[in-house]
Amino acid sequence: MLSTDPAGHPAVIELRQYTLRPGRRDELVELFDRAFVETQEETGMTVLGQFRDLDDPDRFLWLRGFRDMTVRHRALTAFYGGPVWAEQGPQANATMIDSDDVLLLRPLSAASGLSVSPTERPRVGAPAPDRFVSATVWSFPPGRPDGTALIRDGLVPVLHTTGPAPLAVLTTETAHNTFSGLPVRTGENVTAVITAYPDEDAHRRHVAELRTHPLARDEILPGIEREQTSAPQVLRLAPTGRSLIR
């Protein structure tokens, strides 16, 4: 979905992963989709995607975007200092054990960012779509660009030829976190690839095609493995009813 609104092409993106109290994810999803979408966007940010983690019933993930770091500071100050968070925030926080697993990211290139249209967002109460989203996050040594270059120049072109093109390819935003009320992970050097599929079977087929592609199998994937500091985090996600990423 394309948008001419700069807010629909964010240059700064937060990937937020929350660990919730057992059995309370649906409560947070309902509250979030009802109370925290338009009210955040009114301050200048874009709520990009909200997801249930398919591998953990007590995990909730979401992404939000900002035009730049200055807008991020202004929007976060307005929202978390405003009446909606004052009223509804305690209920949201009561569902959470941890909300500090946050990556601050930016598009890897001008063509690899998320493009969404908030005007096309489903209504409050819309059912969750029968869709599957994959987000893979690779971690590399700080200051070393080789792994990210392999993903940009090698892996992404192969992904385009073997299945759906990624919705976005993101990397670490190194700017200082100017909103101290919300911590982000520091000292990181990550690259994330986000892709949407009709269902999980389509994702499995794409992964199989990738692993048997000669260039990926013999050069690209082994090269990325040599550069990474740990196995990539593979997130299997189900969009909520109001997620723009789906």
Buried (B, 14 or more C-beta within 10 A) or exposed (E): BEBEEEBBBBBBBBBBBBBBEEEBBBBBBBBBBBBBBBBBBEBBBBBBBBBBBBEBEBBBBBBBBBBBBEBBBBBBBBBBEBEBBEEBBEEBEEBBEEBEBBBBBBBBEEEBBBBBBBEEBBEEEEEBBEBBBBBBBBBBEEEEBEBBBBBBEBBBBBBEEBBBEBBBBBBBBEEEBEBEEBEBBEEBBBBBBBBBBEEBEBBEEBBEBBEEBEEBEEEBBEBBEEBBEEEBEEBBBBBBBBBBBB
